[in-house]
Amino acid sequence: MRRLKLEDIMALTPCLDWTRARVHEAMRGRSSVTASDILDAEHVPAQDRIWLLLKGKFFKRGVLILIAAAFAEHVLPIYERVYPDDQRLAQAIRSARLYVLDGIQSCDNAAAVASNAAIAADQASDNADYVDDVDDVAASAAAYVAAASAYTIATATRSTSYVVNAARAAQNAAAAAATAAAIAIATDAESGERHYQLSVIKQYLDAQQEEAK
């Protein structure tokens, strides 16, 4: 079972407010933590637990792609309500699953579709900068989740040129959507989304551990 020590976590370069002292305190006396420990660490914000679980190499490459696709699919209806004719995000989800489960998509094809999805999400977040409509702002926040998921997909498929494009689009979408989401979407809705994401991670973690027995 994979365990992360303090040094391992710091090597992943967490955000600046997670200093070495704060990470040590969050570990609550443990010399190392497992994925299950992280899942159960309710004293740590959900978004930070999700980050560490996905960055900490607890999952196989294909599982990471499936988790990212599940995250994106959960917010897809919000995006499609505002952009019903834009199929790029839905295409990325389908392509990712085909790549992992059926081996139909090539690595480059899956990453290219993911990159296009991230660009679509970036454009949606740009649109939300100029409107006051709650639906548009909600779509922007949903697009951010999809963009981050697309980045994960592109990274996991290890196609460097597409990773760069997807990462840039996801970064821009995050900056534009973060403020919009905080204003337009209720805190309990965001909390619910994080709870859903943690439940997805737990589902795949349980399955992976069962398979390893």
SVG drawing of the C-alpha trace seen along z (x, -y; Angstrom):
<svg xmlns="http://www.w3.org/2000/svg" viewBox="-30 -42 41 53">
<polyline fill="none" stroke="black" stroke-width="0.4" points="0.0,0.0 1.4,-3.3 2.3,-5.8 3.4,-9.4 5.8,-10.9 6.1,-14.6 9.0,-14.9 6.9,-13.2 4.1,-15.6 6.3,-18.7 8.0,-17.3 4.6,-17.6 4.8,-21.4 1.5,-22.1 0.2,-25.7 2.1,-28.3 -0.2,-28.3 0.5,-24.6 3.9,-25.2 6.0,-22.3 4.8,-23.0 1.1,-23.1 1.5,-19.8 3.2,-18.2 0.4,-19.4 -2.2,-18.0 -0.6,-14.6 -1.4,-14.5 1.6,-12.6 1.7,-10.1 5.1,-9.5 3.3,-8.7 -0.3,-8.7 -2.2,-6.4 -4.9,-7.3 -7.5,-6.2 -5.9,-8.5 -6.2,-11.4 -9.8,-10.6 -10.8,-10.5 -8.8,-13.7 -11.9,-15.9 -9.8,-18.6 -8.2,-19.2 -10.3,-21.1 -11.9,-18.8 -10.2,-20.5 -6.8,-19.9 -7.5,-16.3 -8.6,-15.8 -5.5,-17.5 -3.2,-15.2 -5.1,-12.1 -4.8,-12.8 -1.2,-14.0 0.1,-11.5 0.5,-8.6 -2.1,-6.5 -3.8,-5.5 -2.8,-3.9 -2.8,-6.1 -6.0,-4.7 -7.9,-5.1 -6.8,-8.8 -8.3,-9.4 -11.6,-7.7 -11.8,-9.8 -11.2,-13.0 -13.9,-12.0 -16.4,-11.4 -15.6,-14.8 -16.2,-16.5 -19.4,-14.5 -21.0,-15.5 -20.9,-19.2 -21.5,-18.7 -25.3,-19.4 -24.6,-22.9 -22.3,-23.7 -24.6,-22.3 -27.5,-24.3 -25.7,-27.4 -23.8,-25.9 -26.1,-23.2 -24.3,-23.0 -20.7,-22.7 -19.8,-19.0 -16.1,-19.4 -16.4,-18.6 -18.7,-15.6 -16.3,-14.4 -13.4,-14.6 -15.3,-12.4 -16.2,-9.8 -12.7,-9.8 -11.1,-9.4 -13.2,-6.4 -12.7,-4.8 -8.9,-5.3 -8.9,-3.5 -11.6,-0.9 -11.6,0.1 -8.2,-1.0 -9.9,-2.5 -8.5,-6.0 -4.8,-6.5 -2.8,-8.4 -2.4,-11.4 -6.1,-11.4 -7.4,-11.3 -5.0,-14.0 -6.0,-16.2 -9.7,-15.9 -8.9,-16.7 -7.0,-19.8 -9.9,-21.0 -12.2,-20.6 -9.9,-22.7 -9.9,-25.4 -13.7,-25.3 -13.8,-25.7 -11.3,-28.6 -13.6,-30.4 -16.6,-29.8 -14.9,-31.4 -13.9,-34.4 -17.5,-34.8 -18.6,-34.9 -16.3,-37.8 -18.6,-40.0 -22.0,-38.9 -24.1,-39.1 -26.3,-36.1 -26.1,-33.5 -26.4,-30.6 -23.4,-31.9 -21.4,-32.2 -22.4,-28.8 -21.4,-27.4 -18.0,-29.1 -17.5,-27.4 -18.5,-24.1 -16.2,-24.7 -13.3,-25.2 -13.9,-21.7 -14.0,-20.3 -10.8,-22.1 -9.0,-20.8 -10.3,-17.3 -9.1,-17.7 -5.7,-18.7 -5.6,-15.5 -6.6,-13.4 -4.0,-15.0 -1.3,-14.6 -2.2,-11.0 -2.0,-10.2 1.6,-11.6 1.4,-13.6 3.6,-16.5 2.5,-19.0 -1.2,-18.7 -0.4,-18.8 1.0,-22.3 -2.1,-23.6 -4.5,-22.0 -2.6,-23.2 -2.6,-26.8 -6.3,-26.7 -7.1,-25.1 -5.1,-27.7 -6.9,-30.6 -10.3,-29.0 -9.5,-28.6 -8.6,-32.2 -11.7,-33.5 -14.1,-31.0 -13.0,-31.0 -14.4,-34.5 -17.5,-33.9 -18.2,-30.7 -17.8,-32.2 -20.3,-35.0 -22.9,-33.1 -22.9,-29.6 -23.9,-28.9 -21.3,-27.5 -23.3,-24.4 -23.4,-23.6 -19.6,-23.8 -19.3,-21.7 -21.7,-19.2 -19.5,-19.0 -16.4,-18.4 -18.2,-15.7 -19.2,-14.0 -15.6,-14.2 -14.3,-12.6 -16.9,-9.8 -15.7,-9.1 -12.1,-8.9 -13.2,-6.5 -15.1,-4.3 -12.0,-3.9 -9.7,-3.5 -11.8,-0.7 -12.0,1.0 -8.2,0.7 -7.5,2.1 -9.9,5.0 -8.2,5.8 -4.8,5.8 -5.9,8.5"/>
</svg>
